[in-house]
Amino acid sequence: MNFLLYVLFLLLEKIVPLFPLRFIQSIARLKGLFFYYFIPVRKNVARKNLKLAFPEKSEKEINSIIKGAYINVMTVIFEFFCLPSLQGNELLRLLNPNDLKLLTEKLGKGKGLVIISAHFGNWELTAYGCAQLIREPFNVIVKEQSNKLMDKRINRIRELGGNKMIDMSRAARDVLYLLRHNKIIAMLGDQSAPKESSVKIKFFTYDVPTFEGAARFALKTGAPVVFGISVRKNNGTYKVILKDIDVTKYTEYSEENIKKITQEHANVLADLIRQHPDHWLWFHKKFKHVLKY
């Protein structure tokens, strides 16, 4: 099965970029609807997550969000194959990055920069495009895929724009070195973390184990932290949103401050999810330590 998926990936990698981006986005929308109606992978997981996060929403509203979430995932996948063909002016048009000066200003302090993001909007395009537009590569912490062949191929595309991937298993050592040399670290911090070794913070209605790497790195090195995501607009372009997480008020390296910083960026994500609920990856078992799926 892994080999067949790899072959499919190679075919899509060759075929998808042959078509205009707007056409690809339309196909992705149709694929999302197809999965919603006929191949409802993890649809029940998404429904349980949404009922927990938004108990006030009706079944109709929840179904609409799930449908949008399927479309969003398919759009991320199909647009991913277009990344190598996106350059300069096309990236500017697609991402509308009005706030990118915040990244260069933070990097100008000489202590590196930690960008914390989420599986929201098109996280792949955001990391790929923003790094090119500020002409400074992102060192992205990633988890190795179970399919080794696809893992290498995916990371090859991710790195075509200059970004570097850091395997999660060796991230701590590499990240500290890179921050001390004034580099950018980027990571996704919204998935469920190990219960025993992670800080618990409130996310919507429950306290859940959450990855606290961004907070630990910032407190250890003095690096600034920025939360960044992209919101998809109706015309198929995006708006990049960057928010400063002020870590300068936390001068002591302590578990309490780690928790406070992690809570801050989780609150920013939750607020954005409330505004654009169909943009988030509801299919992940985020609440698995408090909810039976």
Buried (B, 14 or more C-beta within 10 A) or exposed (E): EEEEEBEEBEEBBEEBBEEEBEEBBBBBBEBBBEBBEEEEEBBEBBBBBBEBBBEEBEEEEBBBBBBBBBBBBBBBBBBBBBBBEBEEEEBBEBBBBEBBEBBEEBBEEEBBBBBBBBBBBBBBBBBBBBBBBBEBBBBBBBEEBEBEBBBEBBBEBBBBBEBBBBEBEEBBEBBBEBBBEBBBBBBBBBBBBEEEEBBBBEBBEBEBBBBBBBBBBBBBBBBBBBBBBBBBEEEBBBBBBBBBBEBEEBEEEEEEBBBBBBBBBBBBBBEBBEEBBBBBBBBBBBBBBEBEE
